[in-house]
Amino acid sequence: MALHHPPAEGAWARIDAREAGFDPAGLERIAAYHRAHESEWPRSMYHSNGEYVGTAYIDEKPPYNTVIGPVKERGPPAGMLLKGGRIVKEWGDIDRPDMTFSVAKSVLGVLAGLAVARGLIRSIDDRVADYALDDGFAGAHNAQITWRHLLQQTSEWEGALWGKPDSVDRNRQAGPGANNAAKGDDRALSAPGKHWEYNDVRVNRLSLSLMQVFRQPLPEVFDAAIMAPIGARDWIWHGYFNSTVEIDGRAMESVSGGSHWGGGFQIPTTALARFGLLIAGEGCWQGRELVPQSWISQMLTPCPVYPVYGFMWWLNTDGALYPSAPHDSVFALGAGNNVIWIDRANDLVMVARWVHKAHIDGLIAVVRDAMR
């Protein structure tokens, strides 16, 4: 089936359930399952005791749980299912911009590819210190860190950024069997490239380093290169109240790689679906290469240290991430939970907003069961 790219204006093409290979009754069960397994997070994003859910869910302690970026109330469950780029099913308010948490990390992975394509980063195995406009990579340990290390979350970068030390996320885990009982406990650092750790301070360091390479705010780069060409609108990407720096005489806000402390993407389901469709099409949109196919391939290659992770994208290597999904599936994932699922084997893209974390695989299974 030829890949359809929706126009920037006008109706998004739809496809009949049977033509798309789905049982119509099975399709109805997808939205019903999602609604029955909504995220446990409060709609306000704050618990009754005043704790922000973005830090409370990982039991972060004061003073590092302080919110330093914008927070928006979340909406109810919403989603879209595409076959070959055409809408098979949608549910909820798909036009509502909502926070997306670590889906922003996957955007950073794409922006790194643009920097490579433009020659702003000569090689992802170059030391980031050679590109830095500050002293964040000074010292024997940090000087060894390459762009590849930052992109794979194996950098072991040591320091503080925007008032948050990297130690706040030491011992933090994500993915299959994640256990965060030791999150924030000190540990000896490994050599860069030898240890995988889900560390939001280090991801924010990647974001700042990319802005220094582009010498332009990342939302401007992303909009001009990706979002405007694919017709994705009504989104905004926040940094923090204290993350503005000056480059070439211009004040620029360094955006966050998630919403751990507030900030991050606020974006509609429709825009996420367009972004997912771009990745499903290996970086091409309406015959135009927006992201090099070679970069998409690198970005979705398993990290040797942690094979369910690529360059800021989640991989279903050997079915370890979500057993119900094909093994070549790839995901952009954000807490709460926000999901872009790209099923390359079956030409599907699904976006699901605010699904209970324990039921993401169940939702995938319902989609699979609906396929004839």
C-alpha positions in Angstrom: 0.0 0.0 0.0 1.4 3.4 -1.0 2.2 5.7 1.9 -0.2 8.6 2.0 0.9 12.0 3.4 -2.0 14.2 4.6 -2.1 17.7 3.2 -1.4 20.7 5.4 -4.9 22.0 4.6 -8.0 20.0 4.1 -9.2 16.6 5.1 -6.9 13.8 6.1 -7.7 10.8 3.9 -9.4 7.8 5.6 -9.5 4.2 4.8 -12.3 1.6 5.3 -11.6 -0.8 8.1 -11.9 -3.9 5.9 -9.7 -2.4 3.2 -7.1 -1.6 5.9 -7.3 -5.2 7.1 -9.2 -4.6 10.3 -12.4 -6.1 11.7 -14.8 -3.1 12.3 -16.0 -4.5 15.6 -12.4 -5.0 16.7 -11.6 -1.4 15.9 -14.3 -0.2 18.3 -12.6 -2.2 21.1 -9.4 -0.2 20.7 -10.9 3.1 21.9 -12.9 1.3 24.5 -9.8 -0.4 25.9 -8.0 2.9 26.0 -10.8 4.7 27.8 -11.0 1.8 30.3 -7.3 2.0 31.0 -6.7 5.7 31.2 -3.5 7.0 32.8 -3.6 7.1 36.6 -2.1 10.6 36.5 -4.4 13.4 37.8 -5.8 15.6 35.1 -4.4 18.6 36.9 -0.9 17.1 36.8 -0.7 17.7 40.6 -1.6 15.3 43.4 -3.8 16.5 46.2 -0.8 17.1 48.4 0.6 19.6 45.8 3.2 17.3 44.3 3.8 17.6 40.6 3.2 14.2 39.1 6.2 14.5 36.8 8.5 14.1 39.8 6.2 12.3 42.2 5.9 9.2 39.9 9.6 8.6 40.3 9.6 9.6 44.0 12.0 12.5 43.5 12.9 14.2 46.8 13.3 17.9 47.6 15.0 20.2 46.6 15.4 18.6 43.2 11.7 18.0 42.6 11.1 21.7 42.2 9.1 22.5 39.0 11.0 25.0 36.8 9.0 25.0 33.6 5.4 25.4 32.4 2.8 22.7 33.3 -0.5 22.2 31.6 -3.6 20.2 32.7 -3.9 17.1 30.6 -6.9 16.0 28.6 -8.7 12.6 28.5 -7.5 9.6 26.4 -7.1 10.3 22.7 -5.6 8.5 19.8 -5.2 7.9 16.1 -4.5 4.7 14.2 -3.1 5.1 10.6 -2.7 2.5 7.9 -0.4 3.6 5.1 -0.8 7.1 6.4 -4.6 7.0 6.1 -6.9 7.3 9.2 -8.4 3.9 10.2 -9.6 5.1 13.6 -9.5 8.1 15.9 -10.8 8.7 19.3 -10.9 11.5 21.9 -9.9 15.1 21.2 -7.1 14.7 18.8 -6.7 18.4 18.2 -6.0 19.3 21.8 -2.3 20.2 22.5 -1.1 18.2 25.6 2.2 17.7 27.3 4.1 14.7 26.0 7.1 14.3 28.3 9.9 12.2 26.8 8.6 12.1 23.3 10.7 15.3 23.1 13.8 13.1 23.4 12.9 11.4 20.1 12.7 14.9 18.5 16.2 15.6 19.7 17.3 12.4 18.0 15.9 13.7 14.7 17.5 17.1 15.2 20.9 15.5 15.7 20.5 13.9 12.3 19.8 17.3 10.7 22.9 18.7 12.3 24.9 15.8 10.8 23.3 16.3 7.4 24.1 20.0 7.4 27.8 19.3 8.3 27.4 21.1 11.7 28.4 17.8 13.4 31.1 16.2 11.3 30.8 12.8 13.0 28.7 11.5 15.8 31.8 9.9 17.2 33.4 13.4 17.6 33.9 14.6 21.1 31.2 17.1 22.1 33.8 19.2 23.8 35.2 20.2 20.4 31.8 21.8 19.6 30.9 23.3 23.0 30.4 27.0 23.7 30.8 26.5 27.4 32.9 24.5 29.9 30.3 21.7 30.3 32.7 19.1 28.8 35.9 20.3 30.5 37.8 17.7 32.6 39.2 14.3 31.8 35.9 12.4 32.2 33.5 14.7 30.3 36.0 15.4 27.6 35.7 11.7 26.4 32.0 12.1 25.7 30.9 11.9 22.0 27.6 12.7 20.4 26.9 9.0 20.1 27.2 8.6 23.9 24.7 11.5 24.5 22.3 10.1 21.9 22.4 6.6 23.3 22.2 7.8 27.0 25.5 6.2 27.7 27.5 9.4 28.2 27.8 9.4 32.0 28.1 13.2 31.8 28.8 14.7 35.2 27.7 18.1 36.2 24.6 20.3 36.8 22.4 22.1 34.4 19.5 24.5 35.1 19.9 23.8 38.8 19.6 20.0 38.5 22.7 17.8 39.1 23.1 14.7 37.0 23.2 12.7 40.3 19.4 13.3 40.7 18.9 10.7 37.9 21.7 8.4 38.7 20.5 4.8 39.0 17.3 5.7 37.3 15.9 3.0 35.0 13.4 2.9 32.2 12.1 0.1 29.9 11.6 -3.6 30.7 11.9 -4.4 34.4 12.7 -0.9 35.4 13.2 -0.4 39.2 13.8 3.0 40.5 14.2 2.2 44.2 17.9 3.4 44.0 17.1 6.5 41.9 19.2 9.5 43.1 21.6 7.3 45.0 25.3 8.0 44.3 27.4 5.5 42.3 30.8 5.5 40.7 30.6 6.7 37.0 31.6 4.3 34.2 33.6 5.3 31.2 31.5 7.0 28.6 29.8 4.4 26.4 29.9 1.6 29.0 26.7 2.2 31.0 23.1 3.0 30.0 21.1 5.3 32.2 17.9 7.2 31.7 19.1 10.6 32.8 17.1 13.8 32.1 19.9 16.1 33.1 22.2 14.6 30.4 19.4 14.7 27.8 19.0 18.4 28.6 22.8 18.7 28.1 22.3 17.2 24.6 19.6 19.8 23.9 21.8 22.7 24.9 24.7 21.3 22.9 22.6 20.9 19.8 21.4 24.5 20.1 25.0 25.6 20.3 25.7 23.7 17.1 22.8 25.2 15.2 23.3 28.6 16.9 19.5 28.9 16.7 16.7 27.9 19.1 15.7 24.3 18.5 12.0 24.9 18.1 12.8 27.3 15.1 15.0 24.6 13.5 12.5 21.9 14.1 9.6 23.9 12.7 11.3 25.1 9.6 12.9 21.7 8.7 10.2 19.3 9.9 6.9 20.5 11.3 6.0 23.1 8.7 6.8 20.9 5.8 4.6 18.0 7.2 1.8 20.4 8.2 2.1 19.9 12.0 0.6 22.8 13.9 -0.5 24.2 17.2 2.5 22.9 19.1 5.0 24.6 21.4 8.3 23.4 22.9 9.2 25.0 26.3 12.4 25.1 28.2 12.7 26.2 31.8 12.3 29.6 33.5 16.1 29.6 34.0 17.4 28.0 30.7 18.0 31.0 28.6 21.5 31.6 27.3 23.1 34.0 24.9 24.6 32.8 21.5 25.9 35.3 19.0 24.3 38.2 20.9 20.9 36.6 20.9 19.0 35.3 24.0 17.8 31.7 23.3 15.9 29.4 25.5 17.4 25.9 25.7 14.4 23.5 25.5 14.0 20.4 27.6 14.1 16.8 26.6 10.9 16.1 28.5 8.7 17.5 31.2 10.3 15.9 34.2 10.5 19.4 35.8 7.8 21.0 33.6 8.4 22.4 30.2 8.7 20.2 27.1 6.3 19.7 24.2 2.7 20.6 24.3 1.4 19.2 21.0 -1.8 17.7 19.5 -2.3 14.1 18.7 -2.6 15.0 15.0 0.8 16.6 14.9 2.4 13.6 16.7 0.8 11.3 14.1 2.3 13.4 11.3 5.7 13.2 13.0 5.4 9.4 13.4 4.4 9.0 9.8 7.5 10.9 8.7 9.7 8.4 10.6 7.7 5.5 9.2 8.4 6.8 5.8 12.2 6.9 6.6 12.4 10.6 6.6 10.5 11.3 3.3 7.4 13.4 3.0 5.6 13.8 -0.3 8.7 12.9 -2.3 11.0 15.2 -0.3 13.7 13.9 2.0 13.4 15.9 5.2 15.6 13.6 7.3 18.3 11.4 5.6 17.2 7.8 5.4 20.7 6.8 6.5 20.2 8.8 9.7 16.8 7.1 10.3 18.6 3.8 10.0 21.4 4.8 12.5 18.8 6.3 14.9 16.9 3.1 15.0 19.9 0.8 15.5 20.1 -0.9 18.9 22.5 0.4 21.4 25.1 -2.3 22.3 24.8 -1.6 26.0 20.9 -1.5 26.0 19.4 -3.0 22.8 15.9 -1.7 23.3 17.2 1.8 22.8 18.6 3.7 19.7 19.3 7.4 19.4 16.5 8.6 21.8 14.0 6.2 20.3 12.8 2.9 21.9 13.1 -0.3 20.0 11.3 -3.6 20.4 14.4 -5.7 19.9 13.5 -9.4 20.4 10.0 -8.3 21.6 11.6 -7.2 24.9 9.8 -3.8 25.2 6.2 -4.8 24.2 5.7 -8.5 23.5 2.5 -7.9 21.6 4.2 -5.7 19.0 6.2 -6.9 16.0 9.9 -7.0 16.9 10.8 -4.3 14.3 8.4 -1.8 15.9 9.8 1.5 17.1 8.4 3.9 19.7 8.6 7.4 21.0 7.5 7.2 24.6 6.6 9.9 27.2 5.5 9.4 30.8 1.9 9.6 31.6 1.8 7.8 29.1 2.1 9.2 25.6 3.0 6.8 22.8 3.9 6.9 19.2 4.0 3.3 17.9 5.4 2.6 14.4 4.7 -0.9 13.2 6.9 -1.1 10.2 5.9 -4.7 9.4 2.2 -3.8 9.0 2.5 -0.2 7.8 0.8 1.1 10.9 1.3 4.2 13.0 -0.6 4.7 16.3 -0.6 7.6 18.7 -2.1 7.1 22.1 -2.3 9.8 24.7 -2.7 9.1 28.5 -2.8 5.4 28.5 -2.0 3.6 31.8 1.6 2.5 31.6 0.8 -1.1 32.6 -1.7 -1.4 29.7 0.4 -0.1 26.8 1.1 -3.7 25.7 -2.6 -4.5 26.2 -3.6 -1.7 23.9 -1.2 -2.9 21.3 -2.6 -6.4 21.6 -6.1 -5.1 21.0 -4.9 -3.4 17.8 -3.3 -6.6 16.7 -6.4 -8.7 17.6 -8.5 -6.3 15.4 -6.4 -7.1 12.4 -8.0 -9.7 10.1 
